[in-house]
Amino acid sequence: MAWPSIFRRGTLLSRFSHHHVAVFLLTFFSYSLLHASRKTFSNVKVSISKQWTPSAVNRSIEPVEIWSSNHLFPSAEEATLFLGTLDTIFLFSYAVGLFISGIVGDRLNLRYVLSFGMCSSALVVFIFGTVTEWLHFYNKWLYCCLWIVNGLLQSTGWPCVVAVMGNWFGKAGRGVVFGLWSACASVGNILGACLASSVLQYGYEYAFLVTAAVQFAGGIVIFFGLLVSPEEIGLLGIEAEENVEEDSHRPLINGAENEDEYEPNYSVQEGSTITQVKAISFYQACCLPGVIPYLVSLIQDNLGWMWVFYFFILMTSCTIVFISPLIVREMCSLMQRRHVRILSE
């Protein structure tokens, strides 16, 4: 059986060096660690809810003075609602942070922004889940403020890793490369679940401690090891490389009728400026996959589980409607390219 054309000798794989592999792995696992940190909070919600609400078990284990300062809510339902509110706060701050991170990333080194976001977010998670429990200091406003800051810091991950991947991988084979790379979110969720479950028996604070430590270490590795673009080590940028490859496929001698078609335009206009990529808006951030499905805990608490499934049905229907024009356009483009190839043969 023949290999697909992108895997044949002299095509996609031959263009990639060990630097490409290193960038792929570093960005992959950096975003995986950020997702693992978010997953940890979801996995320990039950333990947190038990710690924040009165029960005979908690009262028998801890002294009365400590217990009186521990419980924040009179019932598990109110604790669950507050945890859902924290999810909502996190997602809104994350959406706002995506807009800010896009602007900051255009002006600062992406490696520094990503490393700072990972390390700082790890410290916030450590304070939220571990330090407050060790000091027996429980405050709802403190938790809200910490989770707002965590959302802003975690938002630095996505714009930075996507920009770095775009600097290293061009249009050729981009579907294959980014298709493999997009599994980082799922890997992060699995990693977060494994890390949290492995130490949850010792207390939910240790789940936050382990996840934060791994994420902080990942931020240090990113700071010293990530190459933002090929130009940093003297290689051609992806745009220059694609232009060189495009020029190599042009015929050496053109007919008179095609002379204007292949003649490069070297005219330079005065006052021309380089257009920077605009950062995404707040609405576009809310449309990112996985953002809106979080507001779910509030629906379940107020309307019941049936309305949660109705919400999922609505989201799936909207996805089908919005993605249909793209599917039709891609199919038409494939058929057109196939028809041109048949005619050329």
Residue pairs with C-beta under 8 A, 6 or more apart in sequence:
5 11
6 12
6 13
6 172
6 173
6 176
7 13
11 172
11 173
12 172
12 173
12 176
15 172
15 241
17 235
19 168
19 227
19 230
19 233
19 235
20 168
20 169
22 225
22 227
23 164
23 165
23 168
23 226
23 227
24 165
24 168
24 177
24 181
26 221
26 222
26 225
26 226
27 161
27 164
27 165
27 181
27 184
27 226
28 181
28 184
28 187
29 184
29 218
30 114
30 118
30 157
30 161
30 218
30 219
30 222
30 226
31 157
31 158
31 161
31 184
31 185
31 188
32 184
32 185
32 187
32 188
32 191
33 118
33 188
33 191
33 214
33 215
33 218
34 118
34 121
34 154
34 157
34 188
34 215
35 184
35 185
35 187
35 188
35 189
35 191
35 192
36 188
36 189
36 191
36 192
36 195
36 211
36 214
36 215
37 121
37 122
37 125
37 154
37 192
37 211
37 212
37 215
38 90
38 154
38 188
38 192
39 188
39 189
39 191
39 192
39 193
39 196
40 125
40 129
40 192
40 195
40 196
40 207
40 208
40 211
41 86
41 87
41 129
43 192
43 193
43 196
43 197
43 200
43 207
44 129
44 196
44 200
44 204
44 207
44 208
45 80
45 83
47 200
47 203
47 204
48 79
48 83
48 204
49 76
49 79
49 80
49 83
50 57
50 58
50 76
51 58
51 70
51 133
51 204
52 70
52 71
52 72
52 73
52 79
52 82
52 138
53 71
53 72
53 73
53 74
53 75
53 76
53 78
53 79
54 67
54 71
54 74
58 67
58 70
58 71
59 67
62 70
66 136
69 136
69 138
70 136
70 138
72 79
72 82
72 138
72 140
73 79
73 82
77 301
80 297
80 301
81 297
81 298
81 301
82 140
83 297
84 297
84 298
84 301
85 144
85 298
86 143
86 144
86 147
87 294
87 297
88 294
88 295
88 297
88 298
89 144
89 147
89 148
89 151
90 147
90 148
90 150
90 151
90 294
91 151
91 291
91 294
91 295
92 151
93 147
93 148
93 149
93 150
93 151
93 152
93 155
94 151
94 152
94 154
94 155
94 285
94 291
95 155
95 282
95 285
95 286
95 288
95 291
96 151
96 152
96 155
96 282
96 285
97 151
97 152
97 153
97 154
97 155
97 156
98 155
98 158
98 159
98 279
98 280
98 285
98 288
99 279
99 280
99 281
99 282
99 285
100 152
100 155
100 279
101 113
101 117
101 155
101 156
101 158
101 159
101 160
101 279
102 159
102 277
102 278
102 279
102 280
103 279
104 113
104 156
105 113
105 156
105 159
105 160
105 163
106 276
106 277
106 279
109 228
110 160
110 163
110 164
110 228
111 222
111 223
111 226
111 227
111 228
112 223
113 156
113 160
114 156
114 157
114 160
114 161
114 164
114 219
114 222
114 226
115 219
115 220
115 222
115 223
115 226
116 156
116 219
117 153
117 154
117 155
117 156
117 157
117 160
117 219
118 156
118 157
118 215
118 216
118 218
118 219
118 222
119 215
119 216
119 219
119 220
119 223
120 153
121 150
121 153
121 154
121 215
122 211
122 212
122 213
122 215
122 216
122 219
123 212
123 216
124 146
124 149
124 150
124 153
125 150
125 208
125 211
125 212
125 215
126 208
126 209
126 212
126 213
127 146
128 143
128 146
128 147
128 150
128 208
129 204
129 205
129 207
129 208
129 209
129 212
130 205
130 206
130 208
130 209
130 212
131 137
132 138
132 139
132 142
132 143
133 203
133 204
133 205
134 205
158 288
159 279
164 226
164 228
164 229
165 177
165 178
165 181
166 238
167 228
167 229
167 230
167 237
167 238
168 229
168 230
168 238
169 177
169 178
169 238
170 238
170 239
170 241
170 242
171 242
172 242
172 245
185 290
192 211
195 207
195 210
195 211
195 214
196 207
196 210
196 211
198 210
199 206
199 207
199 209
199 210
200 206
200 207
227 233
229 237
230 236
230 237
230 238
230 241
231 237
236 244
250 262
251 262
254 261
254 262
285 291
286 292
292 315
293 312
293 315
296 308
296 311
299 307
299 308
299 311
300 307
300 308
